[in-house]
Every structure is written in structure tokens, then in C-alpha cells.
């Protein structure tokens, strides 16, 4: 029973918020009000989340010694010794089986994308994790897979601008996470994550601002060219750039001033202003696509 209380933390269910990218194709396809599409996207989200939890559990088992040197990650159940490795392994296997079954029930192609995600994570853990630039690019590709999972679930093809926008944003968040780790961990940064020693702070700062700018630019092109907006003036969608700029600026503030941008999912749930920015962006886009259209 004591182990059962730790299951949500072992599965890192707070990180499921990242899998919200699975719903983006549904939102921008204009099919949110269709019950069948909504159910397919929800099942794809749950299935992929379970697969990602299995990957998180495997990562925590492999990194348990390293996590013990981190001021926050040392509190994770596996690193803290609150659950046994056997229990973690069984839970991870269960999550993987249930996740693949859920994805297979939505569409035959979804288990292939889940397999691609697992292979990508294996590549990250055994090769890219300790190699500068490759580590962040690999993580960014994981978000691309999330977009394709959401697209395949409702049988649509994501636009190139959507894919580019998500990729640029993922690179921004990845490099920002590395910089935040340097700020928070200071002298212990390399001990926790060896690749942090290969990132001069000045380089990370330049990469962060480069991909922040590219994220805004690619979003601007997407907002002005997406076919779902064809019946409305492109200008009204371009106004949503304000939310994107505000969200990126707030995240930079949290990293450089508050030193708390290390975990995107956690900070999104805890920082009211960042959460409201994302929420109002969703409301604005949903209003334009489903009400005004």
C-alpha cells in the first residue's frame, strides 16, 4: 500500500502536461467538437502518456545515482529508495503494455510512433545525453513525435509550419532547461549532468535567444498561413503572437531572475502568469476557430 501512494510520482504524471502537444492537431484541424475525433485524440494522449511514463521510469532507474546529487531530483521515489527497483520495473512494463494497447486501439500506425519514441529515448540515454547539441535536438524530436501521434489519431497531416514551430519551441525549451540547470546547480552542475560542462553559459544564452526568436517567427508564419484560418483575416490570428511573446518572455524571466525554469511541467503548473498566458492563448485560438469561423 505504501508503494501504491508513490505510483503517480514514479510515473511522473505531472510530466503528462507535455503530451498536451498531442491535442494541437485536433485544435487546429477544427474538429474539436467532433466526438469521434475527440475520443481518438484523448485515447492517443492517454496511450502515449503511459508509454512516456514507462520511459521516465526506465530513465529514473538508470539515473538514480546521478539524481541523488540533485537538490530536487533526489526526492524522486526511485532515487530516494521509497520504492524497490523490482516494483519500478513491473510498473514500467505495465505502463508500456497498456500504452501500446491503447494506441493500437486508436489506429494501427500509432504503435509505430510509440516505438519510434522509445527508440529515440534509447538513443538519448545511451548516446546523445552526454553530447552537447545532440542531447537537446533529440529531446526536441520527441515533441515532433507527439505532434504526429495527435495527427495520425485523427487522420490529418500536420502542416510544415506547425512542425517547424513546435521544433523551434522545443529547441528553445531544451536549451533553456540546460541553462536553468547551470544556474540552479552551480558547481554541482557537471556532477549531475556531464554535458553541462560542454555548454559555456554564453553559448547557451545565444542559443536560447536565437531559438526564442525563431519560435516566434515560425509561429507568425503558421498563424498567417494555416488553411483552417482561410475564411478569416490572417491579421486576427497574428494577434495571438502577443501571447507567444509574453509566454516566452515570462519563461526567460523565471530562468534568469527566479532560477526556477528547470522543470517546464512543474513551473507551468506553479507559475500563475505563465499558466494564464497559455490558457488565454488556447481560449483565443479556440474562439477564432470554433466561434467566429
N, C-alpha and C positions, 0 to 999 in steps of 0.2 A: 504493500500500500504506500509505503514511503517513496518507492520508485515511481509509482503512478503520478504522484504530485509533481515530479520533475519532468514528466513527458513533454509538456508544452515548451519548456526551456531547452530540453535536449533536442527537440525537433526545430528549435529556433523559429517558432511560429510567428514571432514579430517580423522576421525577415520575409514573410509571405507578402508583405506590402510591396516588395519589389516585383512580385509576379503580377501586380496590377497592370503591367505593360501588356499582359495577355488580352486585356479588355479594350485596348486602344483601337484595334481594327474594328471591333464591334461598334464603338462610339462613333468613329469617323465614317463608317460604312452607312450610317443612317438606319441601322437595323436593331437598335436597342429595344424598340417596342415590340419586336417580333419574339414571341415566347420561345419558339424553337431555337432561334439563334442565341437568345439569352441563356437558355439552358445549356446549349452546346459550349458556349464560352465559359459558363460557370463550372461545368464539369472539366473543361480543359484547364481552367485555373486550379481547381482542387487537385486534379491528377498531377499537373506539373509541380504544384507546391509540395505534394508528397514526395515526388522524385527529388526535388531540390532539398527537402528535409533529409532524405537518405544521404545525399551528397554532403550536407552540412555535418551530419553525424560522423561520416567517414573522415571528414576534414578534422573534426574535433578530436577524434581518436588518434589520428596521425600527428596532430599538433599539440597534444595535451601537455607535453613537457615545455614546449615553447610558450604556450598560453599561460603557464604558471608564473612566468616572469612579467606578465602584463597586468597592470593595476585593475583592469576591468574584466578581461577575459579569464583571469584566474578564478572568477566566481562562477564560470560555466560549470554545470553539473559534472561533466566528464573530467575536466581539468581539476576540479575541486574534490574529486573522488566521491561524489554524492551518489553516483550510480556505477555499477560494475561495467567492465568492458563487454562482457557477455550480454548483459541487458541492452547496452547500446547497440551492439551488433544485431541482435534479434529485432530491435525496434527499427533500425535502419533497413534491414531486409524486408520487414513488414511494410514499411513505407514505400519501398521500391516496388514491391509486388502490387500493392493496392493502387499506387500511382499509375503504373503501366496498364493495369486493367481498366482504370477509369479513362485513361487516354485512348486506349484501344476501343472502348465503347463509344467514344465520340466519333472517331474516324480512323481508318487503317493507317493513315500517314503520320498520326501524332506520336505513336510509339517510336517511329524512326527519329523524329525530332528530339524526343526524350533521350534516345540512345546517343544522338549527337551531343546533347548537353552533358551526358555522363562522360563521354569520351573527351569532350573539351575540358571538363573538370579534372580528369585524369592527366591530361596533357599539362594543365596548370600546376597540379600538385607535384608532378614528377619532372617537369622541365621548366615551365615558364615562371613559376613562383619566384625563383631566385635570379631571374634575368630581367634587368631594367627594360622598360617599354613593353616587352613581350607580356609581362605579367598583367599590365593594365589593358592591353589590346585583347588578351584572352578573356578577361572579365567582361569587356565591352561586347565581345561576340556572344556572350551568354545572354545579353539583353536583346540582341538581334534574334536569337533563337526564340525568346519569349514572344516577340512580335510575330514570328512565323507560326508559332503554336496557336496564337489567337487568330491568325488569318486562316490557317488550314481548318480550324474548328468550324468556321462559318463559310468556308469555301470562297474566300476572296484573295486577291493578290495585293499585298501592301505596296503602296506607291514608293518609288525610289526615294522621293523626298522624305517620306516618313522614316524609311530605313536609315537614310543619311542623318536625319535629325536625331534619331534615337542613338545612333552610333556616336555622333559628336558629343551628345549629352552624356553618354556612358563614359567616354574618354575623359570628359571634364570631371565627372564624379569620381572616377578611378584615380586620377592624378591628385584631385583634391583630398581624397582619402589618404593617400600616401603622405601628402604634406601635413595633414592633420595628425597622422601618427608620429611624424617627426616632432611636431610641436608638443604633443601630449607626452610622449615617451622620453623626449630629450636624449640624455646619454644612454638610455636603455633601448633606444630605437633599433639599433643594429642587432642587439641581442635577441629581440623579439622577432624581427623580420630582417634577414640579412640583406635583402635587396635595397633596403632604405639607405644603406651605406653607398650605394651606386647612384643615388639621386642627390646631386647638390641642391640645396634649397633654392638657389637662384634659378636653376633649370626647371624645377617643379613649378615655381611661381610663373615662369614664362609659359610653360605648357598649360597651366591652369587658365591663364587669361587668354591664351590662344584658342583653346577649345571652348571656353565660355563664349567668345566672340563667334566662333564657327557654329556653335549650338544655336545662338540667336539668329544668325544669318540663314542657316538651313531651315530653321523653323519659319522664318519670314517667307522663304520660297515655298515651303509646304502650305502655309496659310493662304498664300495667294494663288496657288495652282491646283489645289486638290479638287477633283471632279465633284465631290459631294457639295462643294460650295458654288457650283456653276450657276445656280439660279439666283444667287445673291451677289451684291457688290463685293469684290475682293477686299476692298478697304475695310469693311466692317469686321472681317476676320483678322485683318492685320492689326487691329486694335488689341487683340489678345496678346500681342508681343509684350505689352506692358506687364502682364502677369509673369511672363517668362523672364523678363529682365529683373523684375522685383524678386522672383524666387531665386535666381542665380546670385543676385546681389546679397540677399539675406543669407544664403548658404556661405558665401565668401566671408561675410561678417562673423558668422558663427565659427568658422575655421580660424580666422586670423585674430579676432578680438576675444571671442569666448572660449576658444580652444576646445570645441565640443562637436566638431563635424566629422568625427571618425566613423561613426555608425549612422549611415543615412536613414535606415528604417527607424532607429531609436530617436534620432533628432527630429525626424518628421512627425513623430507621434508626440514628442515633448515640447517642441517649439511652436507656440500658438500661431505666430505670424507666418512662419513657413507653411504650416498646415493650412491656414486660411487662404494663403496665396494659391496653393494647389487646388483647394476646394473651390474657390471663386473662378479659377480658370476652367475647371470642369463644368461648373454651372453656366458660365458664359458660353462655352462651346456647345453644350447640350441645348441651351436656349436658342442659339442661332440655327443649329442643325435640325432640331425637332419641333421648335415652336414657330419660328419665323419662316422656315423653309416652306 
